[in-house]
Amino acid sequence: MSHHLDSPIARQDIRLDITDLYLFRGETGTVFNINVCHSIFGEIPAPGYHPEGMYEFKIDRDGDAIEDVTYRVTFDARDEAGRQRFVLRKIEGGDAADPHAPGIALARGVTGEAAATANGVRIWAGKAGDPFWIEPDVLHAVGHAFQDGTVIDLAGWDPAKAKNLFAGHTVYSIVLEVPDAELLGGAAASRRIGVWAVATLATDAGGWRSINRVGLPMIHPLFTQFNEDLGNRLNAGRPADDFATYGAVVARAIAGVVAANGTSEDPKGYGEMVAHRFFPNILPYEVGTAATFGFAEWNGRSLTDNAPDVMFSIAANAPVRLGIGKESVTAKPAHSFPYVPHAA
């Protein structure tokens, strides 16, 4: 799992559980995509999007791990046909980090139908197939290793029998495509941006509680499968504070596995180096380029990038293979907007 059901607080209402963040070049601009409300959870009374929640794409333009632009999507309750009306807002500058800032309403629409602005921003929200894949035996072995400081024990596992835990499952997607000029702004010094997504819930006291925060894929499967308190804490806070808050615990977990593998003469140093690479937990991207989430570089993330093999192997400093790839996904992504797989 990339972020699927990643913490106790996220499992309380999976409409706010962000399973994945994707960031890639589309037909007309940069595509931001998050998925929520995964069908593996089972039946829920009102699937879709939480009418008391906010779904936000956060964009850092200058590399300080603080958002300069926020695109916020909010939804009404489901109607009798199961549709939900939504509003897309843009918040810039110092207000981008303020959950109470009203921003500017860019577009209004209804789930299952695309909406667009005059300057080419497009948004779609609705039920879709899950393009992600994971092998459950490898997943759990990785989680145990990074919790216990051991080798990844796959004794008895047959790669020929590897299976995709999420094959045939569905999600509810939010897909936003933003033209380059709109995204970068006139003052942008470079085309490099950092992106993360947040799902928050309104509180009875009039505030907002962070339920899920996602940047890089696979952080939670590596470090929080058997540490649910850490899972809750990683979903709160802000990227700028990540290394100071979580760097030491993640570095120790990595060092333990690397020491057990014997793949570095300096496991502690390797753990610290990778922790610096993982934090702040932000997905980097150069606007206008093809997305590739690979070993050599993280540049966005396409709907078919093999994030599990990449992140597991980097963290372990040893090759970790799932035995499956994009061929195991039963619903394939599309080449045109909104790009996400059709829900069976």
C-alpha positions, 0 to 999 in steps of 0.5 A: 500500500502506498498510503492505503488505510495507513493510520488509525485516524485515517481509518476512522473515515476512509473518505479522508484517507488519501491512498496515493498522490500522482503528479505528471504531465498531462495533455495541457498542463501539470496533473495533480491526482489524489485517490481516497475512499478505497473499496478494500475497506468494505461497504460504507454508508455514503462513499465518495468525499466527506462533505465536512472535509477539505482536499488540498494540493499544496505547491512549494515554488521556492524550495523552502517546504512551505506552500506558496499555492494551495488548490482546495476542493470541497464537496457537498453531501451526496444527492439521491443519485449519489452525486456530489457538487464541488468547488475548486478554490485557489489560495496564494501567498501567505494565505496558502497555509491558512485553512480558513483563508477563503481564496478565489473560487475557480470552478464549480462542478459535480462528480462524474463530470469535468469542469473547466475555467476560462484559462484552462484549469480542468478538474474532475472527481469521481469513482475510478479504478485503482492504478496502484499495485502491491504484493501483500507478503512482500509488504508485510515482510518489509514492515516487519523488517523496518520495525524490528531492524532485521533482514526482509524475510521472504523465505518460503515466498514464491515470486511466481505466485505474487498477486496484486492485493488491489486488483479489481478495487476502486477509489474516488479520485480528484484530478486537477490539471493546471496550465504551466503559466497558471501554475508557475506564476510570473515570478517563478525563477525555476520550473521546479516545484514540490507538491504534497496533498492534505485531507482535513476535517472540520472540528466542532471547535471551528478548526481543522484537523489534519487526517492525511498528508502525502508526498512521497509514496511508500513512507507509511508502508516502510515505517508505520505498519506496526507503529500506528502512533507514528502513522498518526503523527506523520499525517499531521504537521507540515513538511518543513518540520519533517526531518527535525520531527521524524528524521531520527526515528526513520534513520534508525529504522533504515540503519537497522535493516542496512546493518542486518543486510550488511550492505553498508560499512556505515549503516548509521550514516546511510540511514541519515542520508536516506532520511534526508532524502525522504524528508521533507516529505514532498514530491518534487517535479519539474513542470513540463517534463515527463514524470519518472519516479525511479532510483536515480531521480524522483520527478513527479510520479506517473500512474504506472511508476513502480514506487514500491520497488524503488522505495523499498530498495532505496531504504534497504540498500538492497534490491527488493522486488514485488514480483508484479508490476503494472501488468497486474492492474486490472483497470488501466489508466487513460491517455486523455483527461481525466487519465485515471482508470475507469471504474469497473 
